[in-house]
Amino acid sequence: MSQRIFVGNLPFSATEEQLTELFSKHGEVSSTAIVKDKFTDRPRGFGFVEMATGEAATAAITALNGQEMDGRQLTVNEARPRTEGGRGQSDRGGRQDFGRRNRW
């Protein structure tokens, strides 16, 4: 079963091909993605790598966490699952009255 890995503190010059090459030394890489800013299309400094097996993912995390890439120390760990709702959601079901009292 494949496992997703978070890769943080990437140099802004990093490419998906470089990530594939770096991680393929530790097992089969299913996919790579570098997250980009939606307005400027510039890399945001982190990405995700999907490894084919859990063993390959564990080996890559152990070997690459803390390793330098173009002068930046990488943060490599297991990716957390996405949460529903995304950014800006409140705990009140989306209704935000910012402390105002209802008049009616």
C-alpha angles and dihedrals in degrees: 000000000000122000129204120227127199115222114194136182092035117171110254089238093060118119132203089246090058091050091049091050093047096048097039089072086073101042145310115326115213097187145340131207131182112203114234133194109260094221103042099023089224120137115265095212101259140073147164134253123195115208122201095232137027091236091056090048092051091048092050093048092050094046101040106036106108095010117135123244116184091339097312124109109233124227108212123178143133112295117243117232117262116263123228118252099025125214124354099024116138127214090242097077095270096302112122118182095164094223098308117142121237109247097204 
